[in-house]
């Protein structure tokens, strides 16, 4: 705590100004994540680069658009497969939900299980992206993140709440969902930091 106060005093910022700067950086990062996710299967790499950018920002290290783009390129090496798998799982859940709506016996149960599994996998994906480093393998990241998703239900719920904020933002005013993506990345980073210090 003292170190953080000293850092703020040296920089000449109030605590409120520093926190607002982090919030603004989250919103900007959300825009970057949205732009980098336009490649359809690039969303895991975009979130990983966004999370790494926010970790640098909160550690008062340098970093900007160029570093973000370099991280997206590096994360894409295995991240595009994770993105493709995510879309395949989403399609499978969509089929489950359609089966539930069509009245197929057992359809509602299958649809509910599929939806819960999809939410769990999205949370695990965000947790994996939150700890991504350039030398990390996505398969290993996702396996460890899935364990943390199950073993840390409180943290997982916080990420789900962040995703709900994005959904509500999109429902009220669609363009708001774009910058709020950065807040979801920040929530995942905070949850992982909290888990690490448990």
C-alpha positions in Angstrom: 0.0 0.0 0.0 2.8 2.4 0.9 4.6 1.6 -2.3 1.5 2.5 -4.3 1.0 5.7 -2.4 4.7 6.6 -3.0 4.3 5.9 -6.7 1.2 8.1 -6.9 3.0 11.0 -5.1 6.1 10.7 -7.3 3.9 10.9 -10.4 1.9 13.8 -8.9 -1.5 12.1 -9.4 -4.2 11.6 -6.9 -5.5 8.1 -6.3 -8.8 9.1 -7.9 -7.0 10.3 -11.0 -4.9 7.1 -11.3 -8.0 4.9 -10.9 -9.9 6.9 -13.5 -6.9 6.6 -15.9 -7.0 2.8 -15.4 -10.8 2.8 -16.1 -10.2 4.9 -19.3 -7.5 2.5 -20.3 -9.9 -0.4 -19.9 -12.4 1.3 -22.2 -9.8 2.0 -24.8 -8.5 -1.6 -24.5 -12.1 -2.8 -25.2 -12.1 -1.0 -28.5 -8.8 -2.5 -29.4 -10.1 -6.0 -28.4 -13.2 -5.5 -30.6 -11.1 -4.4 -33.6 -8.7 -7.3 -33.2 -11.7 -9.7 -32.8 -13.0 -8.9 -36.3 -11.1 -11.8 -37.7 -13.8 -14.1 -36.2 -11.3 -16.7 -34.7 -9.0 -14.0 -33.4 -11.0 -13.2 -30.2 -8.8 -15.4 -27.8 -5.7 -13.6 -29.1 -7.4 -10.2 -28.8 -8.4 -10.8 -25.2 -5.0 -12.2 -24.3 -3.3 -9.1 -25.8 -5.8 -6.8 -24.1 -5.3 -8.5 -20.7 -1.5 -8.3 -21.1 -1.8 -4.6 -22.0 -3.9 -4.0 -18.8 -1.4 -5.9 -16.7 1.4 -3.7 -18.0 -0.7 -0.6 -17.4 -1.5 -1.4 -13.8 2.2 -2.3 -13.2 3.1 1.2 -14.6 5.2 -0.4 -17.4 5.2 1.0 -20.9 3.0 -0.3 -23.6 0.6 0.9 -26.2 -1.0 0.1 -29.5 2.2 -1.3 -31.1 2.8 -3.7 -28.2 -0.9 -4.8 -28.3 -0.7 -5.6 -32.0 2.6 -7.5 -31.4 0.9 -9.5 -28.7 -2.1 -10.3 -30.9 0.2 -11.6 -33.6 2.1 -13.8 -31.1 -1.1 -15.0 -29.4 -2.6 -15.9 -32.8 -0.1 -18.8 -33.2 -2.2 -21.2 -31.2 -5.1 -18.8 -30.4 -6.9 -19.2 -33.7 -7.4 -22.9 -32.9 -8.9 -21.9 -29.6 -11.2 -19.4 -31.4 -12.3 -22.0 -33.9 -13.0 -24.5 -31.1 -15.0 -21.8 -29.3 -17.2 -21.2 -32.4 -17.7 -25.0 -32.8 -18.9 -25.3 -29.2 -21.2 -22.3 -29.6 -22.7 -24.0 -32.7 -23.2 -27.3 -30.7 -25.0 -25.4 -27.9 -27.1 -23.6 -30.5 -28.2 -27.0 -31.8 -28.9 -28.1 -28.2 -31.1 -25.1 -27.6 -32.9 -25.7 -30.9 -33.6 -29.3 -29.8 -34.9 -28.0 -26.5 -37.3 -25.6 -28.3 -38.5 -28.3 -30.7 -39.8 -30.4 -27.9 -37.5 -33.4 -28.4 -37.6 -35.7 -25.3 -34.8 -34.7 -23.0 -34.2 -31.5 -25.0 -34.6 -29.0 -22.2 -32.1 -30.9 -20.0 -29.6 -31.2 -22.8 -30.1 -27.5 -23.7 -29.6 -26.4 -20.1 -26.4 -28.5 -19.7 -25.0 -27.2 -23.0 -25.6 -23.6 -22.0 -24.0 -24.1 -18.6 -21.0 -25.8 -20.2 -20.7 -23.0 -22.7 -20.7 -20.4 -20.0 -18.0 -22.4 -18.1 -15.9 -22.6 -21.2 -16.2 -18.9 -21.9 -15.1 -18.1 -18.3 -12.2 -20.6 -18.6 -11.2 -19.0 -21.9 -11.2 -15.5 -20.4 -9.2 -16.8 -17.4 -6.7 -18.4 -19.8 -6.4 -15.1 -21.8 -5.9 -13.2 -18.5 -2.6 -15.0 -17.7 -1.3 -15.4 -21.3 2.3 -14.8 -21.9 4.1 -14.9 -25.3 5.8 -18.3 -24.5 2.6 -19.9 -23.3 0.7 -22.8 -25.0 -3.0 -22.3 -25.4 -3.8 -26.0 -24.6 -1.9 -25.7 -21.3 -3.4 -22.3 -20.5 -7.0 -23.6 -21.1 -6.5 -26.8 -19.0 -5.2 -24.8 -16.0 -7.9 -22.2 -16.5 -10.6 -24.8 -16.5 -9.4 -26.1 -13.1 -9.3 -22.6 -11.7 -12.8 -22.0 -13.1 -14.1 -24.9 -11.1 -12.0 -24.4 -8.0 -12.7 -20.7 -7.7 -16.5 -20.3 -8.2 -16.5 -16.8 -6.7 -14.0 -15.5 -9.2 -15.8 -17.3 -12.0 -19.0 -15.7 -10.9 -17.3 -12.2 -11.1 -16.3 -12.9 -14.7 -19.9 -14.0 -15.5 -21.2 -10.8 -14.0 -18.8 -8.9 -16.3 -20.1 -10.7 -19.3 -23.7 -9.9 -18.1 -22.7 -6.2 -18.1 -21.5 -6.5 -21.7 -24.8 -8.2 -22.7 -26.9 -5.6 -20.9 -24.8 -2.8 -22.5 -25.4 -4.3 -25.9 -29.1 -4.7 -25.2 -29.5 -1.0 -24.1 -27.1 0.7 -26.5 -25.2 -1.7 -28.8 -22.0 0.5 -29.2 -21.5 0.5 -25.4 -20.6 -3.3 -25.6 -17.4 -2.5 -27.4 -15.5 -0.5 -24.7 -17.0 -2.6 -22.0 -15.1 -5.6 -23.4 -12.0 -4.0 -21.8 -13.7 -4.1 -18.4 -14.3 -7.8 -18.9 -10.6 -8.3 -19.7 -9.8 -6.2 -16.6 -12.2 -8.3 -14.5 -10.5 -11.5 -15.7 -7.0 -10.1 -14.8 -8.2 -9.0 -11.4 -9.8 -12.4 -10.7 -6.6 -14.2 -11.7 -4.5 -11.9 -9.5 -6.9 -12.5 -6.6 -6.6 -16.3 -7.2 -2.8 -16.1 -7.3 -2.7 -14.4 -3.9 -5.1 -16.8 -2.2 
